Amino acid sequence: MPRSLTDADFIPFDMEQAAIGHQLFYDPILSGNQNISCAHCHHPEFGTSDGLSLGIGEGGEGLGPDRTPGTGIDRIRKRIPRNSPGLWNLGAKDIHTVFHDGRLSISDVYGNGFNSPAQEWLPEGLNSLLAAQALFPLTSQFEMAGNVGENQVTGAVADRIDLGWPILAKRVRTNPRYGPAMIKAFDEVENTEDITITQIANALAAFMAIEWRSTDSPFDQYLAGDTTALTDTQKAGMSLFYGKANCATCHAGPLMTDQKFHALGLPPFGPGRTRQWDPYARDVGRMGESNRIEDAYRFRTSMLRNVALTAPYGHNGAFPDLDTMIRHHLNPQASLSNWTPDSAALPAVPWLQKADFVVWQDRFETQRVRNTIDISPVVLTDTEINTLIAFLNALTGTSLDTPPFGVPKDFKP
């Protein structure tokens, strides 16, 4: 059984900087074509995710499951390859690795404190791993940057990943809403010319860490000593979670993750986060970052606070609810055999639909996924599965409806 989370487990952030990050998070100013914000894929209405298996990024319209792929020359050219993760408790001190494939981690391999896709080009002065993470959606063609030829940001990123950030920083520092506020909030900023992508990333990190810190669920209250916080059914589910069901083998510790990589044999579909030179539209997970064959099809263990709010589940959102996700964990081979494409929450994109399930129809690739599974089958009754679900619902925070900031009134989906 883990210990309860306390203030000491979290990095302290500045509230004034967080207030700026709050506005930036919901502002399309940080996207290449200024048509999408961070909040379009990480919205509190959908548990800080987007309610889709694979998201619709730059070029799309609307929010959540109702988001459409756009029209005309502005329409999307590719689905986002992986499920949009929730943002809960990412300000925790113990987090050392993020993204489904772990391509960003705390490390001094490049002399700047991080092992990241930007390598030695990552800017200096970032206040946390979360600040570093905030930088990369801004450079992604299909997430926020836009297609090459559409704007200065994506054109610069095509030359080198860090060259788009100064363009975005100039937008922000010359904006009358942000420039003066940043001078006031950041000690190192004496005038607007001093504002760089570093302050933008640090403000975003401060906001996300403060806004989506969740430590008051019934389970957290139970860990803190209130034995009445959980129902008898939830306590039975907790016993299964930390016992017979083997969930805590990977979802371990106060953050409910070992931050390691495991192959669960999820049904493959979508464009995948394909490696350079890979002839398949597939997703090999950690191997795409490490280039080690032993890492193939392994993905980072997710944290579970507020997991009941972040459906669909899995690195590609293959499962629509907790019941099907749990049953897959219990018997991945049987689940693979029974899975059908209509389980995926994919808004219709007629010009992409032929490619959506090409990899699922490739029996050789599916067999490779089947051959790389790290979890052993566990037999649970339907009643036991329901008690597990009850426990997972006990991980939902009790004060989520009253966050420090909330959604700005002027946010436009």
Long-range contacts (C-beta under 8 A, 24 or more apart in sequence): 1-223, 1-242, 2-223, 2-252, 2-253, 2-254, 2-256, 3-223, 3-254, 4-215, 4-220, 4-223, 4-224, 4-254, 5-89, 5-92, 5-215, 5-220, 5-223, 5-254, 5-255, 6-215, 9-92, 9-93, 9-94, 9-254, 10-89, 10-91, 10-92, 10-93, 10-209, 10-213, 11-91, 11-92, 11-93, 11-127, 11-128, 11-209, 13-91, 13-127, 13-128, 13-205, 13-206, 13-209, 13-210, 14-185, 14-206, 15-206, 15-210, 15-404, 16-184, 16-185, 17-185, 17-186, 17-199, 17-202, 17-203, 17-206, 17-207, 18-203, 18-206, 18-207, 18-209, 18-210, 18-211, 18-404, 18-405, 19-181, 19-185, 19-207, 19-405, 20-178, 20-181, 20-182, 20-185, 20-203, 20-207, 21-202, 21-203, 21-204, 21-205, 21-206, 21-207, 21-208, 22-207, 22-211, 22-405, 22-408, 23-177, 23-178, 23-408, 24-172, 24-178, 24-200, 24-203, 24-204, 24-207, 25-204, 25-207, 25-208, 26-407, 26-408, 26-411, 29-168, 29-171, 29-172, 29-175, 30-138, 30-144, 30-168, 30-171, 30-172, 30-200, 31-58, 31-138, 31-144, 31-145, 31-146, 31-153, 32-58, 32-144, 32-145, 32-146, 32-150, 32-151, 32-152, 32-153, 32-154, 32-164, 33-58, 33-59, 33-74, 33-146, 33-150, 33-151, 35-59, 35-74, 36-60, 36-143, 36-144, 37-411, 38-134, 38-137, 38-144, 38-204, 39-407, 39-411, 40-67, 40-413, 41-80, 41-84, 41-137, 41-143, 42-84, 42-86, 42-87, 43-407, 44-212, 44-400, 44-403, 44-406, 44-407, 45-407, 46-309, 46-310, 47-86, 47-306, 47-309, 47-310, 47-311, 48-86, 48-87, 48-88, 48-212, 48-306, 48-309, 48-310, 49-83, 49-84, 49-85, 49-86, 49-310, 50-84, 51-311, 51-312, 51-345, 52-83, 52-84, 52-312, 52-317, 52-345, 52-346, 52-347, 53-83, 53-270, 53-312, 53-316, 53-317, 53-318, 53-344, 53-345, 53-346, 54-79, 54-80, 54-81, 54-82, 54-83, 54-270, 54-271, 54-316, 54-317, 54-344, 54-346, 55-79, 55-80, 55-83, 55-84, 55-143, 56-80, 56-347, 56-349, 57-140, 57-142, 57-143, 57-144, 58-141, 58-142, 58-143, 58-144, 58-145, 58-146, 58-147, 59-146, 62-413, 63-413, 65-345, 65-347, 66-347, 67-347, 68-347, 69-347, 69-348, 69-349, 69-352, 75-351, 76-142, 76-349, 76-352, 77-142, 77-147, 78-142, 78-271, 78-352, 79-142, 79-270, 79-271, 79-346, 79-349, 79-352, 79-356, 80-142, 80-143, 81-270, 81-271, 81-272, 81-273, 81-274, 81-283, 81-316, 82-273, 82-283, 82-315, 82-316, 83-312, 83-313, 83-314, 83-315, 83-316, 83-317, 85-302, 85-310, 86-212, 86-302, 86-303, 86-306, 86-307, 86-309, 86-310, 87-208, 87-212, 88-212, 88-213, 88-214, 88-303, 88-305, 88-306, 89-212, 89-213, 89-214, 89-215, 89-255, 89-303, 89-305, 90-130, 90-133, 90-208, 90-209, 90-212, 91-128, 91-130, 91-205, 91-208, 91-209, 91-210, 91-213, 92-255, 94-253, 94-254, 94-255, 95-129, 95-130, 95-255, 95-259, 96-129, 96-259, 97-259, 97-300, 98-129, 98-130, 98-133, 98-300, 99-133, 99-300, 100-273, 100-285, 100-299, 100-300, 100-315, 101-261, 101-273, 101-285, 101-286, 101-288, 101-289, 101-299, 101-300, 102-261, 102-286, 102-289, 102-300, 103-288, 103-289, 104-129, 104-132, 104-133, 104-136, 105-129, 117-161, 118-161, 118-162, 121-160, 121-161, 121-162, 122-162, 123-162, 123-165, 123-196, 123-197, 123-198, 123-201, 124-198, 125-188, 125-196, 125-198, 125-202, 126-198, 126-201, 126-202, 126-205, 127-202, 127-205, 127-206, 128-202, 128-205, 128-209, 130-204, 130-205, 130-208, 130-209, 131-198, 131-201, 131-202, 131-204, 131-205, 132-201, 133-205, 134-201, 134-204, 134-205, 134-208, 135-165, 135-197, 135-201, 138-164, 138-165, 138-168, 139-164, 139-165, 165-196, 165-197, 166-196, 166-197, 168-197, 168-200, 169-195, 169-196, 169-197, 169-200, 172-200, 207-405, 210-404, 210-405, 211-403, 211-404, 211-405, 212-403, 214-305, 214-306, 214-397, 214-400, 215-305, 215-397, 216-397, 216-398, 216-399, 217-305, 217-306, 217-394, 217-395, 217-396, 217-397, 217-398, 218-394, 218-396, 218-398, 219-391, 219-394, 219-395, 220-397, 221-398, 222-394, 229-394, 230-391, 230-394, 231-390, 231-394, 233-386, 233-387, 233-390, 234-387, 234-390, 234-391, 234-393, 234-394, 235-391, 236-387, 236-390, 236-391, 237-387, 237-388, 237-389, 237-390, 237-391, 237-392, 237-394, 238-391, 238-394, 240-380, 240-384, 240-387, 240-388, 240-391, 241-388, 241-391, 244-378, 244-380, 244-384, 245-330, 245-378, 245-380, 245-384, 245-388, 246-375, 246-376, 246-378, 247-329, 247-388, 250-301, 251-301, 251-303, 251-304, 255-303, 255-305, 256-303, 256-304, 256-305, 256-395, 257-300, 257-301, 257-302, 257-303, 257-304, 258-301, 259-300, 259-301, 260-300, 260-301, 261-285, 261-286, 261-295, 261-298, 261-299, 261-300, 261-301, 262-298, 262-299, 262-301, 262-374, 262-375, 263-296, 263-297, 263-298, 263-299, 263-369, 263-372, 263-373, 263-374, 264-299, 264-314, 264-328, 264-329, 264-332, 264-373, 264-374, 264-375, 265-297, 265-328, 265-332, 265-333, 265-335, 265-336, 265-369, 265-370, 265-372, 265-373, 266-314, 266-315, 266-316, 266-318, 266-319, 266-328, 266-369, 267-316, 267-318, 267-336, 267-339, 267-343, 267-360, 267-366, 267-369, 268-316, 268-359, 268-360, 268-365, 268-366, 268-369, 269-316, 269-318, 269-341, 269-344, 269-356, 269-357, 269-359, 269-360, 270-316, 270-346, 270-356, 270-359, 271-355, 272-359, 280-359, 280-362, 280-365, 281-355, 281-358, 281-359, 282-359, 282-365, 283-315, 283-316, 285-315, 296-368, 296-372, 297-368, 297-369, 297-372, 298-372, 298-374, 304-392, 304-395, 305-395, 305-397, 306-395, 306-396, 306-397, 306-400, 307-392, 307-395, 308-392, 308-393, 308-395, 308-396, 309-396, 309-400, 312-344, 312-345, 316-344, 317-344, 317-345, 318-343, 318-344, 319-343, 320-345, 322-389, 322-392, 323-385, 323-389, 326-385, 326-388, 326-389, 327-385, 329-375, 329-378, 330-377, 330-378, 330-379, 330-380, 330-385, 331-377, 331-378, 332-373, 332-375, 332-377, 333-370, 333-373, 333-377, 336-366, 336-369, 336-370
